[in-house]
Amino acid sequence: MATLGAPVKVSPLIKTVRWTGLVAGILYGSMHYKTLSRKETIIREEEAKLEAIRSVERQAAKDKANREELEALAKQML
């Protein structure tokens, strides 16, 4: 088994570039997340409005179907 040599000292320039890249990536991710979060909030609000409208329409269709069924049953009973 070979033994490893002494660790090589990393250049200060490379360290600076790595840390700068890390910080820049974190800042970019944060800004991008905020942008997407705002867009998603708007989409969710619009979908909530549409869902309210759809639920009213579904209830109206269900009431109409029930009324028609009851009328058909009433005719069968006579």
Order of alpha helices (4+ residues) and beta strands (2+ residues): alpha
